[in-house]
Amino acid sequence: MTPDLLDTNFYADIDGMHDAFRAMRDEGPVWRDEKNKLWAVVQHAPLVEVERRADIFSSSGCYRSRVAPQEEDMIAKDDPAHHEQ
């Protein structure tokens, strides 16, 4: 079964979720959720790189499954605004 990363039931099955993430990590540093048209960074070092590279990757307005440019949460900001908050 292909995981649906936006389905709350996926996260409710803890063992199944961990099995799925192990399989995703085995495939590579990123995994494509085709159903939701999103990418998941599933390995630690690449995730740290993504978080540090606001010049390439941005959380601004679209860290969720929908674009919401009015978001002002810390997680919706890139550095330096993220760090300052």
Buried (B, 14 or more C-beta within 10 A) or exposed (E): EEBBBBEEEBEEEEEBBEEBBEEBEEEEBBBBBEEEEBEBBBBEEEBEBBBEEBEEEBBBBBBBEEEEEEBEEEEBBBEEEBEEE
